[in-house]
Amino acid sequence: MFPFFFLFHLKKANQYKIQVINSQGQSSTWGKLEITFLSKDKNETFQLTSESDEIQDKNLIQGLMVAHPLVRNITNTIIKYTKYRGWIYSGREFWAIDKIALTDSEGEK
């Protein structure tokens, strides 16, 4: 019975595919990317990379997010970069992004 509930729950959930296209020519950095979905009823934040991940300008960052049921009709997104502060490696102060693509479970962008 649990697998059926899980499948049903996923069909009803607010699923989103996120794609982040980094600006070229930056090489790489170490840090965390988070995205916040803003809607009329509720906001929710998701982590795209962990704090100590290497982010490269040539790589597409993407993920699937399952948002709270009240997060619907997203009006805006905020993407936050936090540089990694390590003993050997550290991230850049600034990381530029060219495009963020957000697609819902219906295929709408």
C-alpha positions as CSV (number, residue, x, y, z in Angstrom):
1,M,0.0,0.0,0.0
2,F,2.9,2.4,0.7
3,P,4.2,2.4,-2.9
4,F,0.7,3.3,-4.2
5,F,0.5,6.2,-1.8
6,F,3.9,7.4,-2.7
7,L,3.1,7.4,-6.5
8,F,-0.2,9.1,-5.8
9,H,1.5,11.7,-3.6
10,L,4.2,12.5,-6.3
11,K,1.5,13.0,-8.9
12,K,-0.3,15.5,-6.7
13,A,2.9,17.2,-5.6
14,N,4.3,20.4,-7.0
15,Q,7.3,19.1,-8.9
16,Y,9.7,21.4,-10.7
17,K,12.8,20.9,-12.8
18,I,15.4,23.6,-12.3
19,Q,18.3,24.3,-14.7
20,V,21.0,26.9,-14.0
21,I,23.2,28.0,-16.8
22,N,26.4,29.7,-15.5
23,S,28.1,32.6,-17.3
24,Q,31.1,31.4,-19.4
25,G,34.6,32.6,-18.8
26,Q,34.5,32.3,-15.0
27,S,36.4,29.0,-14.8
28,S,35.3,27.5,-11.5
29,T,34.4,28.2,-7.9
30,W,33.6,26.4,-4.6
31,G,30.4,27.1,-3.0
32,K,26.7,26.5,-2.5
33,L,23.7,27.5,-4.7
34,E,20.2,27.8,-3.3
35,I,17.0,28.7,-5.0
36,T,13.9,30.1,-3.4
37,F,10.5,29.9,-5.0
38,L,8.3,32.8,-4.2
39,S,4.5,32.4,-4.5
40,K,1.5,34.2,-3.1
41,D,0.8,31.7,-0.4
42,K,4.2,30.3,0.6
43,N,8.0,30.5,-0.2
44,E,10.3,27.6,-0.1
45,T,14.1,27.3,-0.5
46,F,16.0,24.3,-2.0
47,Q,19.7,23.6,-2.0
48,L,21.2,22.9,-5.5
49,T,24.8,22.3,-4.5
50,S,26.4,21.6,-1.2
51,E,28.7,24.1,0.5
52,S,31.9,22.5,-0.6
53,D,30.9,21.6,-4.2
54,E,33.0,22.8,-7.1
55,I,30.9,24.7,-9.6
56,Q,32.2,25.1,-13.1
57,D,31.1,27.6,-15.7
58,K,30.8,25.0,-18.4
59,N,28.5,22.7,-16.4
60,L,24.7,22.9,-16.3
61,I,23.4,22.6,-12.7
62,Q,20.0,21.0,-12.6
63,G,17.7,19.2,-10.1
64,L,14.2,18.1,-9.4
65,M,12.4,19.8,-6.6
66,V,9.2,18.8,-4.9
67,A,7.7,21.9,-3.3
68,H,5.1,22.2,-0.5
69,P,1.5,22.0,-1.9
70,L,1.0,25.7,-1.1
71,V,3.9,26.7,-3.4
72,R,2.1,27.1,-6.6
73,N,1.9,29.8,-9.3
74,I,5.5,30.8,-8.6
75,T,5.8,34.6,-9.2
76,N,9.6,34.9,-8.7
77,T,12.7,33.1,-7.8
78,I,15.8,34.1,-5.9
79,I,19.1,32.3,-6.4
80,K,21.8,32.7,-3.7
81,Y,25.4,31.8,-4.0
82,T,27.5,31.4,-0.9
83,K,31.2,31.0,-1.3
84,Y,33.0,28.2,0.4
85,R,35.6,29.3,2.9
86,G,38.1,26.4,3.3
87,W,41.6,26.0,4.6
88,I,43.0,25.0,1.2
89,Y,40.3,26.1,-1.3
90,S,38.0,29.1,-1.2
91,G,35.2,30.2,-3.5
92,R,35.0,33.3,-5.6
93,E,33.4,36.4,-4.2
94,F,30.9,36.6,-7.0
95,W,29.4,34.0,-9.4
96,A,27.5,35.1,-12.5
97,I,24.5,33.2,-13.9
98,D,23.1,33.7,-17.4
99,K,19.8,31.9,-17.2
100,I,17.5,30.0,-14.8
101,A,14.9,27.7,-16.4
102,L,12.1,26.4,-14.2
103,T,9.7,23.8,-15.6
104,D,6.7,22.5,-13.7
105,S,5.3,18.9,-13.9
106,E,3.0,19.9,-16.7
107,G,5.9,21.0,-18.9
108,E,5.2,24.7,-18.5
109,K,8.1,27.1,-18.2
